[in-house]
Structure formats: C-alpha cells, structure tokens
C-alpha cells in the first residue's frame, strides 16, 4: 500500500497505523498551512487527562502560507515546557527512560521551520520503533490523488474520524480510562518494543 499524508508533530496513532502498514509513504509538503491541525499540535495523557502540546508558529500576514515556509516562534520557551509536560506525564511509564536520551535533544536544539522539525521528530520516532520506511516528499500540491491511499484528512485536529483501536495500558488508566488516538509518544512510552507490533495489528478506515 502506498500512502500520502501530512508530516505532523509527533503523529497520533491513526497516522502511525497508516504509516506502519504502508509500503511507501509520501509526505505532503506543498500544501498551505492551516490553523487547528496536527501540523503543530499533539495530544498526550497527562495527570488531568488529555493534554494538548502546541508548537508556536509565526503566521504570515498573507491569507496563504506554504507549510514548508512556516517558521517556529522560538522566542517562547515552548521546548522546555513540552519536555516538562512529557516528564510529568510519562516518567513513571514502563519505557520512558528507555527512549529519553534519543528524544531529549528534540527539546533543546532549535529548528527554524515547523516542517523540518516535524520530519526530524518523525525520524527519531522511527528509530525508536525500529521502523524502516521508504519515503518521499511531494513536489506539487494535488487536490485529488491517484495510485495511493490519501490519508491527508488525518491532519484535521478538530474533526476526528472514528477509528476502532485496541486498548493498551496507559499511565493514568485508573483515573480516566483509555484515551484513544493520542501521540505516538504515548504508545511508545507505555508499550516500548511492542509498539510496532501494536501498530501493524491495527487497521485504519479511509474516508
């Protein structure tokens, strides 16, 4: 299966189920940047339930701005805040320490563009998952796609498409129950080396 989807900030389970079951992954990098999407946001399981982490970006005065041209607003100390949130949420999870050293540099080194940062995060996660992929990037934007499964709809953070995923143990399960489709980080910290098996065993419902 060949697929196309958006590079997002620590992609959620739906994104990675599609990715893990694909033969080739093409990243959409020629689209316009839209607000309220997973391009610069992810959700984790905090002590008080579902917690959103947003990467601040510099919005252009123009109506349209290419995703590839959007810069991160690094004047804010967002990286430190995100890392502290991850520590608070997952330091007691079974596998946080196992991956901590690989992930921490992402929250200390500055990256200028959100697209570059998302791709960097994606590469680190694939290393953690030991997932080898064939990937490419789009050259031009095409509204309709042929010869591959179009999963670009998954980028919309405000309109979740129902998927039925198996449960796994989460740190705060006993407080709020299972929360589905969180960041891949939630699965990684809780399931560790079994995370890839989990992703490959799930199916995703296309539009």
Buried (B, 14 or more C-beta within 10 A) or exposed (E): EBBBBBBBBBBBBBBBBBBBBBEEBBBBBBBEBBEEBBBBBBBBBBEEEEBEBBBEBEEEEEEEBBBBEBBBEBEEEBBEEBBEBBEEBBEEBEBBEBBBEEBEEBBEEEBEBBBBBBBBBBEBBBEBBEBEBEBEBBEEEEEEBEEBBBBBEBBBBEEEBEBEBEEBEBBBBEEBEEBBBBBBBBBBBBBBEEBBEBBEEBEBEEE
